[in-house]
Amino acid sequence: MHSPPNDLLTFRFIGLGFCRASVTLNRLPGWEPESWGYHGDDGHSFCCQGIGKTYGPTFSTGDVVGCCINFRKGIAFYTKNGVELDTAFRDLTFDAPGKSGKGDFYPSVGLRTPGEHVRVNFGQKPFVFDIGGYLLVCHLTRHF
């Protein structure tokens, strides 16, 4: 595969997020019903439609971006280079284990520029974001 021309390198369209199993995967995360995403080109979050909201900083080559779902609170947020960003999505609903209904969430990554690629980490290596510290804070604030 050939690399894109240099003028295309400034127009990277990478989105990451999560979706339900029923979502078609031919568009960036967040542009379809039952999908949620954060896009690197404009820093917008997208919740089940093609109209985004200002959310966080843009991201590109060399950045490490994480997607975190807090199932207890029904929220999702992103991280960039180990720093927690604000809550991107609220009121997320999901099924209890063993129950049928809306379905589970699945990770989703969208790439729209030829030659783009990403590396993913589902916990096989330590995260750049301190997830242990986040969980500790959640635990302490829940009990106090």
Secondary structure, 3 states (H helix, E strand, C coil): CCCCCHHHCCCCCEEEEEECCCCCCCCCCCCCCCEEEEECCCCEEEECCCCCEECCCCCCCCCCEEEEEECCCCEEEEEECCEEEEEEECCCCCCCCCCCCCCCCEEEEEECCCCCCCCCCCCCCCCCCCHHHHHHHHHHHHHC
